Amino acid sequence: MLKFWYKEFSQYPPDHPDYWRIRFIGHSLLITTIYFAILTVINLVYFSGSMYALLDAFGLVLSLGIYYRFCQTGHVKITAWATTLMLTSLIMLFVISTKGYVHSLLWATLIPPFCFFLIGRTWGTYISSLCFSICVFMVYLQTKDPQQVTFGIGALLNVIEVCIAQILLFRFYEKTRFSAYQKLAIRNLEIQKMAEIDKLTGLYNREKLDEVLNTLLTTSAANTDTINPLIDTEDASSSMAIGQLFNGNIIDKKISTKPDLSSPSLHPISIVIIDIDHFKRINDNHGHLVGDKVLCELAQLLQSKMRNDDLLTRWGGEEFVIILPNTSLADATELTERLRFYIAKQNIQNMALTISLGVTQYCPEDNAHSLLERADKALYQAKSQGRNCVAVA
């Protein structure tokens, strides 16, 4: 029954502007329907109060009618107002009919939560103030004509019912609010991740490259002669990350984290820019879709040869950038030469493919722009030397 009740209220995404209000409407109508059904039976059977039973039965029919109407139209604002006016009117009718005795005034405390949650602060303040003013006036009338009052089962049930309603109301509201914020937080993380990932290859994009590079260059760990031994990329497959599919693209587990900057050992930083030789010919002769497949397959092959701390990114077009922490220029040159030779041996989309690479190492006077600019000049030097080679700057 609950799944059926919330079917219409659960179809709205967490980022919908009225998500939390829609969920609260569902909770409110569910609570009021159950309450009116129970109160109808109690007033009719236990107290033999046909007038109150009729009032509760009317509330039950109205709740079901509002729910049905919302399912038909999807009008959130109209439904919120209808729910608020129904509950406020029925509560105040009950309070006025009992003249504020037998703790019936407690029911008025349910009005502000519904009003503020459903129709906002402004109108919630107006309606709540009006209802409380009526309650105050009724108490004032009681002081003008004081009577001997005895409390019976009716007063006890009013206290119990209102307390239960308050607990359920705020419990459901808090659950809905927490669920909405939790889903929004997850959605924001997904959006942030999408903003950092190149949609085609699944590698980090240029924006993420700039962020990581600036972080590395602003640490005291940049540019020193203390380095770790170069890892043999041909035989270190156990320490290399394996690409996995992510939304149909290639993404690597390792690229979701920045290179480790917490190590106390200082290390140099080298940068490599990679360009596919004669990539325009591939697009012209085979089409851009084949060109996209070439980029994806090449990204996977390059990523399979990255060490744990290396960061491979797509710089744009057919160009890729590798950040090599803890790697001197000599070792970076040796590593990229192996990488160039490895790609030249592969058959990518049934065609031979070669790459040109420009390599440089960080200097104390460098920033991210100057470092990339020098690597880019090295890349153009490699192209001018006939392509399919490594140039150093």
C-alpha positions in Angstrom: 0.0 0.0 0.0 2.8 2.4 0.9 4.6 1.7 -2.4 1.4 2.5 -4.3 0.8 5.6 -2.2 4.3 7.0 -3.0 4.4 5.9 -6.6 3.5 9.4 -7.9 5.5 11.2 -5.3 8.7 9.3 -5.9 9.1 10.0 -9.6 10.6 13.5 -9.1 14.4 13.7 -9.1 16.3 15.1 -6.1 17.3 18.2 -8.0 13.7 19.1 -8.7 13.0 22.5 -7.1 10.0 21.2 -5.2 11.4 17.7 -4.4 11.3 18.1 -0.6 7.9 19.7 -0.7 6.5 16.9 -2.9 7.8 14.3 -0.6 6.4 16.1 2.4 3.0 16.4 0.7 3.0 12.6 0.3 3.9 12.1 4.0 1.3 14.6 5.1 -1.6 13.1 3.1 -0.6 9.6 4.3 -0.6 10.6 7.9 -3.8 12.6 7.7 -5.6 9.8 5.8 -4.7 7.2 8.5 -5.5 9.6 11.3 -8.9 10.6 9.9 -9.8 7.0 9.4 -8.8 6.1 13.0 -10.6 9.1 14.4 -13.7 8.4 12.5 -13.9 4.9 14.0 -13.1 6.2 17.5 -15.6 9.0 17.5 -18.3 6.8 16.0 -17.8 3.7 18.0 -16.3 4.7 21.4 -17.7 8.3 21.9 -20.8 8.0 19.8 -20.0 11.4 18.5 -21.6 11.5 15.1 -20.7 15.1 14.5 -17.0 14.6 15.1 -17.1 11.3 13.2 -18.6 13.1 10.2 -16.0 15.8 10.4 -13.2 13.2 10.4 -14.8 11.2 7.6 -15.0 14.4 5.6 -11.3 14.9 6.2 -10.6 11.4 5.0 -12.5 12.0 1.8 -10.7 15.3 1.2 -7.3 13.7 1.7 -8.0 11.0 -0.8 -9.5 13.6 -3.2 -6.4 15.8 -3.0 -4.1 12.9 -3.6 -6.1 11.7 -6.6 -6.1 15.2 -8.0 -2.4 15.6 -7.6 -1.8 12.3 -9.4 -3.9 13.6 -12.3 -2.5 17.1 -12.6 0.9 17.2 -10.9 0.3 20.7 -9.6 2.6 21.0 -6.6 1.6 24.5 -5.5 -2.1 23.8 -5.7 -1.8 20.6 -3.9 0.3 22.2 -1.1 -2.3 24.9 -0.6 -5.2 22.4 -0.7 -3.5 20.2 1.9 -2.7 23.2 4.1 -6.2 24.7 3.9 -7.9 21.3 4.5 -5.9 20.5 7.6 -6.1 24.0 9.0 -9.8 24.3 8.5 -10.6 20.9 10.0 -8.4 21.4 13.0 -9.8 24.8 13.7 -13.4 23.6 13.3 -12.7 20.9 15.8 -11.1 23.4 18.3 -13.9 25.8 17.9 -16.6 23.1 18.3 -15.0 22.0 21.6 -14.5 25.7 22.7 -10.9 24.9 23.4 -11.6 22.4 26.2 -10.4 18.8 26.6 -6.9 19.8 25.4 -8.3 20.3 21.9 -6.0 23.4 21.6 -3.1 21.1 21.2 -4.3 20.2 17.7 -3.5 23.8 16.7 0.2 23.1 17.3 0.1 20.9 14.1 -0.8 23.9 11.9 2.6 25.7 11.8 4.6 22.7 10.6 2.2 22.0 7.7 1.9 25.7 6.8 5.6 26.5 6.8 6.7 23.3 5.1 4.0 23.4 2.4 3.3 27.0 1.6 6.4 28.9 2.8 7.4 31.3 5.5 5.2 34.3 4.5 1.8 32.6 4.2 2.8 30.1 6.9 3.2 33.0 9.3 -0.1 34.6 8.3 -2.2 31.5 8.6 -0.5 30.3 11.8 -0.9 33.7 13.4 -4.5 33.8 12.5 -5.2 30.3 13.9 -3.2 31.0 17.1 -5.1 34.3 17.5 -8.4 32.4 17.4 -7.0 30.0 20.1 -5.9 32.9 22.3 -9.3 34.5 21.9 -11.0 31.2 22.9 -8.8 31.0 26.0 -9.7 34.6 26.8 -13.4 33.7 26.6 -12.7 30.9 29.1 -11.2 33.4 31.5 -14.4 35.5 31.3 -16.6 32.6 32.1 -14.5 30.1 34.1 -16.0 26.7 34.5 -15.2 23.6 36.5 -13.4 21.3 34.2 -12.8 17.5 34.5 -10.6 15.6 32.1 -11.7 12.4 30.7 -10.6 9.9 28.0 -11.3 12.5 25.3 -8.6 14.9 26.7 -6.2 12.0 27.2 -6.7 10.8 23.6 -6.2 14.4 22.3 -2.8 14.6 24.0 -1.7 11.2 22.8 -2.9 11.7 19.2 -1.2 15.1 18.9 2.0 13.9 20.4 2.1 10.9 17.9 1.2 13.2 15.0 4.1 15.6 15.9 6.6 12.8 16.2 5.5 11.2 12.9 5.4 14.6 11.2 8.9 15.7 12.1 10.3 12.2 11.6 9.0 12.0 8.1 10.1 15.5 7.3 13.6 15.0 8.6 13.9 11.7 6.8 12.8 13.4 3.6 15.2 16.3 4.0 18.1 14.1 4.8 17.4 11.8 1.8 17.1 14.8 -0.5 20.4 16.4 0.7 22.1 13.0 0.5 21.0 12.5 -3.1 22.0 16.0 -4.0 25.4 15.5 -2.4 25.9 12.4 -4.5 24.7 14.2 -7.6 27.0 17.1 -7.0 30.0 14.7 -6.7 29.0 13.1 -10.0 28.7 16.4 -11.7 32.1 17.5 -10.3 33.6 14.2 -11.6 32.0 14.7 -15.0 33.5 18.2 -15.2 37.0 16.8 -14.7 36.7 13.9 -17.1 37.1 14.0 -20.9 33.8 12.5 -22.2 35.4 10.7 -25.1 38.4 9.0 -23.6 37.5 8.9 -19.9 40.8 10.5 -19.0 41.1 13.6 -17.0 40.6 16.8 -19.0 42.7 19.9 -19.3 41.0 21.7 -16.4 42.0 18.8 -14.1 45.5 18.8 -15.6 45.9 22.5 -14.7 44.6 21.8 -11.1 46.9 18.9 -10.4 49.9 20.6 -12.1 49.5 23.8 -10.1 49.2 21.7 -6.9 52.4 19.9 -7.6 54.4 23.0 -8.6 53.3 24.9 -5.5 54.7 22.3 -3.1 58.1 22.2 -1.8 58.6 18.8 -3.3 59.2 20.1 -6.8 62.6 19.9 -8.5 65.3 18.1 -6.6 67.8 15.4 -7.5 66.3 12.8 -5.1 64.3 10.3 -7.2 63.1 6.8 -7.1 64.4 4.2 -9.6 62.7 4.3 -12.9 60.1 1.5 -13.2 60.4 -0.7 -16.3 57.1 -0.1 -18.0 57.4 -3.3 -20.1 57.6 -5.5 -17.0 55.7 -3.6 -14.3 52.1 -4.5 -15.4 51.3 -5.6 -11.8 51.8 -2.0 -10.6 50.0 -0.4 -13.5 46.3 0.5 -13.6 44.0 -1.3 -15.9 41.4 0.7 -17.8 37.8 0.0 -17.1 34.6 1.0 -18.9 32.8 4.1 -17.5 29.7 5.1 -19.4 31.1 3.5 -22.5 34.4 5.3 -22.2 37.8 4.4 -20.8 38.6 5.5 -17.3 41.4 4.4 -15.0 41.0 3.9 -11.3 44.3 5.7 -10.6 43.4 8.9 -12.3 40.6 9.6 -9.8 43.3 10.6 -7.3 46.2 13.0 -7.5 49.8 11.8 -7.3 50.9 11.3 -3.7 52.3 14.5 -2.3 52.6 13.2 1.3 55.9 11.5 0.9 58.7 13.2 2.8 61.2 12.4 0.0 61.6 15.3 -2.5 61.3 14.5 -6.2 61.5 16.2 -9.6 58.7 16.6 -12.0 58.7 15.9 -15.7 56.1 16.7 -18.3 55.4 14.9 -21.6 53.1 16.1 -24.4 52.0 13.5 -27.0 50.6 14.1 -30.4 49.3 11.6 -32.9 51.2 11.8 -36.2 49.0 12.7 -39.2 45.8 12.3 -37.2 43.9 14.6 -39.7 44.5 12.0 -42.4 42.6 9.4 -40.3 39.6 11.7 -40.0 39.7 12.6 -43.6 40.1 9.1 -44.9 38.1 7.1 -42.4 35.7 9.6 -40.8 35.5 11.3 -37.4 33.9 8.3 -35.7 36.9 6.1 -36.5 39.1 9.0 -35.3 37.2 8.9 -32.0 37.8 5.2 -31.7 41.5 5.7 -32.4 41.7 8.3 -29.6 39.9 6.0 -27.1 42.0 2.9 -28.0 45.2 5.0 -27.8 44.2 6.4 -24.5 43.7 2.9 -23.2 47.1 1.7 -24.4 48.9 4.8 -23.0 47.1 4.4 -19.7 48.1 0.7 -19.5 51.8 1.8 -19.5 51.4 4.5 -16.8 53.0 4.0 -13.4 51.0 4.3 -10.2 51.8 8.0 -9.7 51.8 9.1 -13.3 48.8 11.1 -14.5 47.7 10.8 -18.1 45.3 13.5 -19.4 43.8 14.6 -22.7 45.0 18.1 -23.5 42.7 18.5 -26.5 42.2 17.2 -30.0 44.7 14.4 -30.6 47.2 15.6 -27.9 47.7 14.1 -24.5 49.8 15.2 -21.5 51.5 13.0 -18.9 52.7 14.3 -15.6 55.6 12.3 -14.3 56.2 13.0 -10.6 59.5 11.8 -9.0 61.0 11.5 -12.5 64.1 13.2 -13.8 64.5 14.4 -17.4 66.8 11.6 -18.3 64.4 8.9 -17.0 61.4 10.7 -18.5 63.1 10.6 -21.9 63.9 6.9 -21.5 60.3 6.2 -20.5 58.7 8.1 -23.3 61.0 6.5 -25.9 59.8 3.1 -24.7 56.2 4.4 -24.9 56.8 5.6 -28.5 58.2 2.3 -29.5 55.3 0.4 -27.8 52.6 2.4 -29.6 54.4 2.0 -33.0 54.2 -1.8 -32.7 50.4 -1.7 -32.0 47.6 -2.1 -34.6 45.0 0.5 -33.7 41.7 0.2 -35.6 43.5 -1.9 -38.2 46.1 0.8 -38.9 49.6 1.6 -37.9 49.9 4.6 -35.7 52.9 6.6 -34.5 53.2 9.4 -31.9 55.6 12.3 -31.4 56.5 13.3 -27.9 57.9 16.5 -26.3 59.6 16.1 -22.9 60.8 18.7 -20.3 61.5 18.9 -16.6 60.4 21.5 -14.1 62.8 24.4 -13.3 62.6 26.6 -10.2 61.5 29.6 -12.3 58.7 27.6 -14.0 54.9 27.9 -13.5 52.4 25.6 -15.1 52.1 27.7 -18.2 55.8 28.0 -18.9 56.4 24.3 -18.2 53.7 23.2 -20.7 54.9 25.8 -23.2 58.4 24.4 -23.1 57.1 20.8 -23.5 55.0 22.0 -26.4 58.0 23.5 -28.1 59.8 20.2 -27.7 56.8 18.4 -29.3 57.0 20.7 -32.4 60.7 20.0 -32.5 59.9 16.3 -32.7 57.5 16.9 -35.5 60.0 19.0 -37.4 62.5 16.1 -37.1 60.2 13.8 -39.0 57.7 12.7 -36.3 57.6 9.4 -34.5 60.4 10.5 -32.2 61.1 12.1 -28.8 62.4 15.6 -28.4 63.7 17.2 -25.2 63.6 20.9 -24.1 
